[in-house]
Amino acid sequence: MPKDNIPYKFYLEEKDLPSQWYNVRADMKKKPAPLVDPVTGKPCTAEALSHVFCDELVAQELDETTPYIDIPQEIQDFYKMFRPSPLIRAYFLEKKLGTPAKIYYKFEGNNTSGSHKLNSAIAQAYYAKKQGLKGVTTETGAGQWGTALSMACSYFGLECNVYMVKVSYEQKPFRREVMRTYGANVTPSPSNTTEVGRKILAEFPETGGSLGCAISEAVEAATSREGYRYVLGSVLSQVLLHQTVIGLEAKTAMDKLGVKPDIIIGCAGGGSNLGGLISPFMGEKLRGEADYRFIAVEPASCPSLTRGTYGYDYCDTGKICPLQKMYTLGSGFMPSPNHAGGLRYHGMSSILSELYDQGLMEARSVEQTSVFEAAQTFARVEGILPAPESSHAIRAAIDEALKCKETGEEKTILFGLTGTGFFDMYAYAAYNDGRMTDYIPTDEEIAASVAKMPKIAL
């Protein structure tokens, strides 16, 4: 048995699987601001949102008072194929760093999608099927969400249409082929198949695309066809809700081991995996039951929390989705084609944005060469090839562990390892060949984008 009598890998039993999702908004004294209709400038109604999203998901999106929401039995049964996921003690990383810190990570890569995204994909596909829809449309950045949704739609016999950010479509052909294997239709975005895609191409003919672009196309495709709805892989409160199975399992496992984390770290793009991991712990902090330090880690090339503006903005580049109050770089911000495709969204979850604005959470941005250095270190000692997105959390975990080495503090660190990097070898090749560069947007670039944000005051 390793030191501290803590196993390398700890699996909960099937009976410990969460039967309810946790809605952290119920414990927030100051709630996130409401979604706003882009036409009326007023808070979105359930009726308006139901034209875009499934009815049950609309109800979850608007519910800010129910602390626990039942997980339907069919979703629980599907979860059993890959959950509970392991909590792993990073003994080898601790030894490599020579740190007194204790490092744990929650690994979400034990399914074909290679990431945490399947937690929400199966839920959203279930509600679409229950509503009697023909199919769904969505966007995907690095491809994990599109892969997860194609799997979920295949399971329920739904048509799946995916708009994949063009730079990722070109860099990750095998991720694209996994989606097609599960029956999805995959289109590089921006494309000529939608009106908004054609407009974006006219304005930015050489663009590699963005999640904001792909969202616009997916929403247009869904709302222009009878029997279809749009589903989203991050950002929205409903998605963060589904991902709380990560944090609920992590907390149960740590409680069983008698361990309490001091620092909880996650990568941050739209916010679903970070929000899912921290929510049960944040609930304790909000209720005054315990205290934790939370760190969101984002790419320096797309730093919405650390350099963005807190205000209402469009969730998509085409400006057809509801507006959300969030930390944002502006819906027209076009991030550089870095290798952390899943973290290239211009804004952040309204829940996480509000928590950050209240000072309940920290944020930092890191450059991609530093991220891949951490990924390589982790892969060599822990035996898992991490996704570039996950490696942002690894970078921060290593940095915090090295601070403990300097101070002699024995802090306990928990981070989210959201998935594997086997479809990201183009990025690893660029790093190994010394071709990877760091791009950081200038203040002027960000200011120009933010200046175009809509003027909404509620």
Secondary structure per residue as TSV (DSSP state, phi and psi in degrees):
chain	resnum	aa	ss	phi	psi
A	1	M	-	360.0	134.2
A	2	P	-	-61.9	169.6
A	3	K	G	-57.9	156.0
A	4	D	G	68.8	4.2
A	5	N	G	57.5	25.4
A	6	I	-	-101.2	122.5
A	7	P	-	-66.8	158.9
A	8	Y	S	-61.7	-47.4
A	9	K	E	-122.0	134.1
A	10	F	E	-124.2	119.4
A	11	Y	-	-107.9	131.3
A	12	L	-	-70.4	162.2
A	13	E	-	-82.8	161.6
A	14	E	G	-57.5	-34.1
A	15	K	G	-66.9	-16.5
A	16	D	G	-88.2	-2.9
A	17	L	S	-58.3	137.5
A	18	P	-	-61.6	137.9
A	19	S	S	-102.8	-4.3
A	20	Q	E	-139.4	147.9
A	21	W	E	-87.2	152.5
A	22	Y	E	-104.6	126.2
A	23	N	-	-99.5	96.0
A	24	V	G	-63.1	-22.7
A	25	R	G	-60.6	-27.8
A	26	A	G	-62.6	-28.0
A	27	D	G	-99.7	0.1
A	28	M	-	-85.3	120.7
A	29	K	S	-65.2	-43.6
A	30	K	S	-101.9	112.7
A	31	K	-	-79.3	159.7
A	32	P	-	-61.2	148.5
A	33	A	-	-65.9	151.6
A	34	P	-	-71.3	155.9
A	35	L	-	-64.9	146.9
A	36	V	B	-119.6	135.9
A	37	D	-	-68.7	125.4
A	38	P	T	-66.9	-18.1
A	39	V	T	-90.0	-49.0
A	40	T	T	-88.2	-22.4
A	41	G	-	74.5	11.8
A	42	K	S	-113.0	162.3
A	43	P	B	-53.6	139.6
A	44	C	-	-67.0	139.0
A	45	T	-	-93.2	162.5
A	46	A	H	-61.2	-37.3
A	47	E	H	-62.3	-44.1
A	48	A	H	-64.8	-42.5
A	49	L	H	-69.7	-27.3
A	50	S	T	-67.8	-14.1
A	51	H	T	-76.4	-18.6
A	52	V	T	-107.8	-44.1
A	53	F	S	-112.2	162.3
A	54	C	-	-64.1	148.4
A	55	D	H	-57.8	-46.9
A	56	E	H	-64.2	-35.6
A	57	L	H	-71.0	-32.3
A	58	V	H	-62.3	-43.7
A	59	A	H	-60.7	-41.5
A	60	Q	H	-67.6	-37.6
A	61	E	H	-62.5	-37.4
A	62	L	H	-92.5	-9.3
A	63	D	-	-83.1	111.4
A	64	E	-	-118.2	14.9
A	65	T	S	-122.9	-22.7
A	66	T	-	-83.9	114.1
A	67	P	S	-69.3	-34.9
A	68	Y	E	-130.0	132.3
A	69	I	E	-119.4	125.3
A	70	D	E	-59.1	138.1
A	71	I	-	-90.6	118.4
A	72	P	-	-52.5	146.0
A	73	Q	H	-58.4	-37.6
A	74	E	H	-64.8	-33.3
A	75	I	H	-71.9	-42.0
A	76	Q	H	-58.5	-41.7
A	77	D	H	-63.1	-41.0
A	78	F	H	-65.5	-42.0
A	79	Y	H	-53.7	-33.8
A	80	K	T	-63.5	-16.5
A	81	M	T	-71.2	-24.3
A	82	F	T	-141.3	3.4
A	83	R	-	-123.8	156.0
A	84	P	S	-70.6	148.7
A	85	S	-	-89.6	155.6
A	86	P	-	-76.3	147.6
A	87	L	E	-100.5	123.9
A	88	I	E	-117.9	133.4
A	89	R	E	-87.6	123.9
A	90	A	-	-86.4	61.8
A	91	Y	H	-58.1	-41.3
A	92	F	H	-70.7	-35.2
A	93	L	H	-68.5	-40.5
A	94	E	H	-58.4	-44.7
A	95	K	H	-64.8	-42.3
A	96	K	H	-59.3	-41.1
A	97	L	H	-82.7	-17.4
A	98	G	T	64.3	38.0
A	99	T	-	-104.9	147.0
A	100	P	S	-79.5	-7.3
A	101	A	-	-66.9	149.7
A	102	K	E	-104.2	123.4
A	103	I	E	-114.7	128.2
A	104	Y	E	-123.9	149.7
A	105	Y	E	-139.4	144.0
A	106	K	E	-96.6	115.4
A	107	F	E	-97.7	120.3
A	108	E	-	-108.4	17.3
A	109	G	-	-95.5	12.4
A	110	N	-	-85.7	41.5
A	111	N	S	-148.5	166.3
A	112	T	T	-60.0	-31.4
A	113	S	T	-68.0	-19.7
A	114	G	-	75.9	14.6
A	115	S	B	-156.8	-179.7
A	116	H	T	-71.6	-13.2
A	117	K	T	-59.5	-26.1
A	118	L	H	-65.2	-23.1
A	119	N	H	-58.3	-40.0
A	120	S	H	-93.0	-32.8
A	121	A	H	-58.3	-44.4
A	122	I	H	-68.4	-33.6
A	123	A	H	-67.3	-46.1
A	124	Q	H	-68.2	-37.7
A	125	A	H	-66.2	-38.0
A	126	Y	H	-60.3	-46.6
A	127	Y	H	-68.6	-32.7
A	128	A	H	-65.5	-43.9
A	129	K	H	-65.0	-43.2
A	130	K	H	-60.2	-32.9
A	131	Q	T	-80.5	-8.2
A	132	G	T	82.0	25.1
A	133	L	-	-77.9	158.8
A	134	K	S	-81.0	-38.3
A	135	G	E	-172.1	-178.1
A	136	V	E	-134.9	159.6
A	137	T	E	-123.9	154.3
A	138	T	E	-159.1	175.9
A	139	E	E	-114.0	163.6
A	140	T	E	-150.4	144.9
A	141	G	S	-95.2	-87.4
A	142	A	S	-70.0	-21.8
A	143	G	S	116.5	-12.3
A	144	Q	H	-62.6	-44.0
A	145	W	H	-66.2	-45.2
A	146	G	H	-60.6	-39.2
A	147	T	H	-64.4	-46.6
A	148	A	H	-62.0	-43.0
A	149	L	H	-68.4	-37.0
A	150	S	H	-63.3	-37.1
A	151	M	H	-64.2	-46.0
A	152	A	H	-66.0	-41.4
A	153	C	H	-67.4	-37.0
A	154	S	H	-61.6	-40.2
A	155	Y	H	-62.7	-38.1
A	156	F	H	-100.1	2.6
A	157	G	T	70.9	36.6
A	158	L	-	-106.0	148.6
A	159	E	E	-73.5	140.0
A	160	C	E	-127.8	119.2
A	161	N	E	-115.9	119.1
A	162	V	E	-116.7	127.2
A	163	Y	E	-100.2	111.2
A	164	M	E	-101.8	129.8
A	165	V	E	-50.2	127.7
A	166	K	H	-54.8	-41.8
A	167	V	H	-63.6	-36.6
A	168	S	H	-74.0	-36.6
A	169	Y	H	-55.9	-39.9
A	170	E	H	-81.1	-35.3
A	171	Q	H	-80.6	-24.7
A	172	K	-	-127.5	65.0
A	173	P	H	-62.9	-29.8
A	174	F	H	-74.6	-32.9
A	175	R	H	-62.1	-41.5
A	176	R	H	-60.0	-41.1
A	177	E	H	-71.3	-29.2
A	178	V	H	-63.7	-44.1
A	179	M	H	-58.9	-45.3
A	180	R	H	-66.0	-35.0
A	181	T	H	-60.7	-34.9
A	182	Y	T	-86.1	6.4
A	183	G	T	97.8	4.7
A	184	A	-	-78.7	150.2
A	185	N	E	-95.0	121.6
A	186	V	E	-115.8	125.8
A	187	T	E	-124.2	129.7
A	188	P	E	-69.1	138.1
A	189	S	E	-120.3	137.8
A	190	P	S	-75.3	150.5
A	191	S	-	-128.5	174.1
A	192	N	S	-93.1	9.5
A	193	T	S	-88.2	-10.6
A	194	T	S	-130.0	158.3
A	195	E	H	-64.7	-43.9
A	196	V	H	-67.6	-34.0
A	197	G	H	-63.8	-41.7
A	198	R	H	-64.7	-37.4
A	199	K	H	-65.6	-42.7
A	200	I	H	-65.1	-41.2
A	201	L	H	-65.1	-34.3
A	202	A	H	-66.7	-36.7
A	203	E	H	-83.6	-36.1
A	204	F	-	-128.6	72.9
A	205	P	T	-62.1	-24.9
A	206	E	T	-102.1	8.4
A	207	T	-	-65.9	146.5
A	208	G	-	-88.7	2.8
A	209	G	-	87.7	174.5
A	210	S	-	-155.1	166.1
A	211	L	H	-63.5	-34.2
A	212	G	H	-60.9	-40.7
A	213	C	H	-63.0	-49.2
A	214	A	H	-64.5	-36.0
A	215	I	H	-61.6	-45.7
A	216	S	H	-57.2	-45.3
A	217	E	H	-65.5	-42.5
A	218	A	H	-65.2	-39.3
A	219	V	H	-66.9	-43.6
A	220	E	H	-60.5	-44.1
A	221	A	H	-63.1	-36.1
A	222	A	H	-74.4	-44.1
A	223	T	H	-78.4	-11.4
A	224	S	T	-97.2	3.3
A	225	R	S	-129.4	135.8
A	226	E	T	-70.6	136.6
A	227	G	T	84.6	14.9
A	228	Y	E	-126.3	151.4
A	229	R	E	-137.3	161.4
A	230	Y	E	-94.5	139.2
A	231	V	-	-127.2	148.5
A	232	L	-	-123.8	144.1
A	233	G	S	-90.6	-7.4
A	234	S	S	-161.6	-167.2
A	235	V	S	69.8	-57.4
A	236	L	S	-69.6	153.2
A	237	S	H	-63.8	-34.1
A	238	Q	H	-61.8	-37.1
A	239	V	H	-71.2	-44.7
A	240	L	H	-59.1	-38.3
A	241	L	H	-57.2	-49.5
A	242	H	H	-62.3	-33.5
A	243	Q	T	-76.2	-4.8
A	244	T	H	-67.8	-9.5
A	245	V	H	-59.1	-29.1
A	246	I	H	-63.7	-54.9
A	247	G	H	-67.8	-36.8
A	248	L	H	-62.8	-43.9
A	249	E	H	-65.1	-43.5
A	250	A	H	-60.8	-43.4
A	251	K	H	-66.9	-43.1
A	252	T	H	-60.5	-43.7
A	253	A	H	-63.3	-44.9
A	254	M	H	-68.5	-35.2
A	255	D	H	-63.4	-41.8
A	256	K	H	-64.1	-32.7
A	257	L	H	-84.4	-9.1
A	258	G	T	73.3	32.9
A	259	V	-	-117.4	138.0
A	260	K	-	-122.5	120.9
A	261	P	-	-72.7	143.5
A	262	D	S	-90.1	-37.4
A	263	I	E	-128.1	132.5
A	264	I	E	-123.7	125.9
A	265	I	E	-125.7	139.5
A	266	G	E	-148.6	151.3
A	267	C	E	-72.5	153.7
A	268	A	-	-135.2	118.3
A	269	G	S	-118.1	-79.6
A	270	G	S	-94.3	-24.5
A	271	G	S	115.0	-1.6
A	272	S	H	-69.0	-43.4
A	273	N	H	-71.9	-41.6
A	274	L	H	-63.3	-47.3
A	275	G	H	-61.6	-40.1
A	276	G	H	-64.3	-38.8
A	277	L	H	-69.9	-44.7
A	278	I	H	-87.3	-18.7
A	279	S	H	-51.9	-52.1
A	280	P	H	-62.2	-34.6
A	281	F	H	-72.6	-41.0
A	282	M	H	-62.3	-36.7
A	283	G	H	-57.8	-43.3
A	284	E	H	-61.9	-40.6
A	285	K	H	-65.8	-43.5
A	286	L	H	-64.2	-34.1
A	287	R	T	-85.7	-1.6
A	288	G	T	76.3	21.0
A	289	E	S	-90.9	-24.4
A	290	A	-	-162.1	168.1
A	291	D	-	-130.1	141.3
A	292	Y	-	-141.5	160.1
A	293	R	E	-107.2	123.6
A	294	F	E	-110.5	134.9
A	295	I	E	-128.4	121.8
A	296	A	E	-95.2	132.2
A	297	V	E	-119.4	122.6
A	298	E	E	-126.3	161.6
A	299	P	E	-71.9	141.7
A	300	A	T	-63.5	-21.1
A	301	S	T	-79.9	-15.3
A	302	C	S	-144.0	66.7
A	303	P	-	-91.8	70.8
A	304	S	H	-64.8	-42.8
A	305	L	H	-73.7	-47.2
A	306	T	H	-78.4	-23.3
A	307	R	H	-133.5	3.6
A	308	G	-	-84.2	-179.5
A	309	T	E	-112.2	140.0
A	310	Y	E	-91.6	111.1
A	311	G	E	-178.7	176.9
A	312	Y	E	-72.2	135.0
A	313	D	E	-149.8	160.3
A	314	Y	E	-68.9	143.4
A	315	C	S	-80.8	-8.9
A	316	D	S	-139.0	159.9
A	317	T	T	-68.9	-33.0
A	318	G	T	-79.5	-4.7
A	319	K	S	60.4	40.5
A	320	I	-	-114.6	-10.4
A	321	C	S	-87.3	165.7
A	322	P	-	-58.0	154.0
A	323	L	E	-87.9	147.2
A	324	Q	E	-132.2	140.1
A	325	K	E	-80.9	119.9
A	326	M	E	-161.5	167.3
A	327	Y	E	-75.7	126.3
A	328	T	E	-145.0	153.2
A	329	L	S	-98.9	5.1
A	330	G	-	98.2	135.3
A	331	S	T	-63.9	-19.6
A	332	G	T	-91.2	2.4
A	333	F	-	-65.8	126.1
A	334	M	-	-108.3	101.2
A	335	P	-	-68.0	155.6
A	336	S	-	-64.7	154.4
A	337	P	-	-74.9	63.1
A	338	N	-	-75.6	176.2
A	339	H	S	-90.2	-3.6
A	340	A	-	-95.5	67.4
A	341	G	G	-54.8	-33.8
A	342	G	G	-75.2	-6.6
A	343	L	G	-113.1	26.4
A	344	R	-	-106.1	34.6
A	345	Y	-	-94.8	143.6
A	346	H	S	-75.6	-16.6
A	347	G	B	-129.2	-172.5
A	348	M	-	-137.1	149.8
A	349	S	-	-40.5	136.8
A	350	S	H	-63.7	-33.2
A	351	I	H	-65.0	-51.6
A	352	L	H	-66.1	-35.9
A	353	S	H	-61.3	-43.1
A	354	E	H	-68.4	-41.7
A	355	L	H	-62.4	-40.7
A	356	Y	H	-66.7	-42.1
A	357	D	H	-64.6	-29.2
A	358	Q	T	-82.9	-1.7
A	359	G	T	79.2	17.6
A	360	L	S	-88.8	-4.8
A	361	M	S	-148.0	146.2
A	362	E	E	-99.9	166.1
A	363	A	E	-146.2	146.4
A	364	R	E	-144.9	154.3
A	365	S	E	-114.5	147.6
A	366	V	E	-134.3	149.3
A	367	E	-	-84.3	150.4
A	368	Q	H	-69.8	-28.6
A	369	T	H	-65.9	-37.0
A	370	S	H	-67.6	-36.3
A	371	V	H	-64.0	-45.1
A	372	F	H	-72.8	-27.3
A	373	E	H	-61.9	-44.1
A	374	A	H	-66.2	-39.7
A	375	A	H	-61.2	-42.4
A	376	Q	H	-65.7	-43.8
A	377	T	H	-59.1	-47.0
A	378	F	H	-62.6	-46.4
A	379	A	H	-60.4	-38.6
A	380	R	H	-71.9	-26.3
A	381	V	H	-109.1	-26.7
A	382	E	H	-101.6	-10.9
A	383	G	S	78.9	11.8
A	384	I	-	-122.2	129.9
A	385	L	-	-84.8	108.9
A	386	P	B	-83.5	151.6
A	387	A	-	-66.2	151.2
A	388	P	H	-56.1	-38.7
A	389	E	H	-60.4	-50.8
A	390	S	H	-58.3	-32.3
A	391	S	H	-68.0	-16.9
A	392	H	H	-65.3	-41.0
A	393	A	H	-67.7	-38.1
A	394	I	H	-60.3	-43.8
A	395	R	H	-55.8	-48.6
A	396	A	H	-68.4	-36.8
A	397	A	H	-63.7	-42.9
A	398	I	H	-62.5	-44.0
A	399	D	H	-62.1	-41.6
A	400	E	H	-68.3	-36.6
A	401	A	H	-66.6	-36.4
A	402	L	H	-69.9	-31.6
A	403	K	H	-63.9	-39.4
A	404	C	H	-63.4	-35.0
A	405	K	H	-62.8	-38.6
A	406	E	H	-71.1	-39.4
A	407	T	H	-93.9	-17.1
A	408	G	T	81.5	7.7
A	409	E	-	-77.2	138.8
A	410	E	-	-99.7	63.6
A	411	K	-	-78.3	153.3
A	412	T	E	-104.0	125.1
A	413	I	E	-114.2	132.4
A	414	L	E	-121.1	129.2
A	415	F	E	-132.9	159.9
A	416	G	E	-94.9	119.6
A	417	L	E	-97.9	95.2
A	418	T	-	-73.1	-19.6
A	419	G	B	175.8	-178.3
A	420	T	B	-97.0	162.2
A	421	G	-	-112.6	26.3
A	422	F	T	-69.0	-19.9
A	423	F	T	-97.3	12.4
A	424	D	-	-116.7	27.9
A	425	M	H	-70.5	-23.1
A	426	Y	H	-58.9	-41.9
A	427	A	H	-69.2	-44.2
A	428	Y	H	-63.1	-36.4
A	429	A	H	-63.7	-42.1
A	430	A	H	-61.7	-39.9
A	431	Y	H	-69.2	-47.3
A	432	N	H	-64.0	-31.4
A	433	D	T	-85.2	-3.4
A	434	G	T	76.4	17.7
A	435	R	-	-94.2	-9.2
A	436	M	-	-74.1	135.2
A	437	T	-	-122.8	165.8
A	438	D	-	-110.6	128.3
A	439	Y	-	-119.1	128.5
A	440	I	-	-123.1	122.6
A	441	P	-	-63.5	147.0
A	442	T	-	-78.2	162.7
A	443	D	H	-59.8	-36.1
A	444	E	H	-66.1	-40.6
A	445	E	H	-62.2	-46.0
A	446	I	H	-66.8	-42.9
A	447	A	H	-61.2	-40.1
A	448	A	H	-65.1	-37.3
A	449	S	H	-73.0	-44.8
A	450	V	H	-64.3	-31.8
A	451	A	T	-60.7	-20.6
A	452	K	T	-92.8	5.4
A	453	M	S	-64.9	145.5
A	454	P	-	-68.3	155.6
A	455	K	-	-97.5	97.6
A	456	I	-	-122.0	128.1
A	457	A	-	-129.4	116.9
A	458	L	-	-120.0	360.0
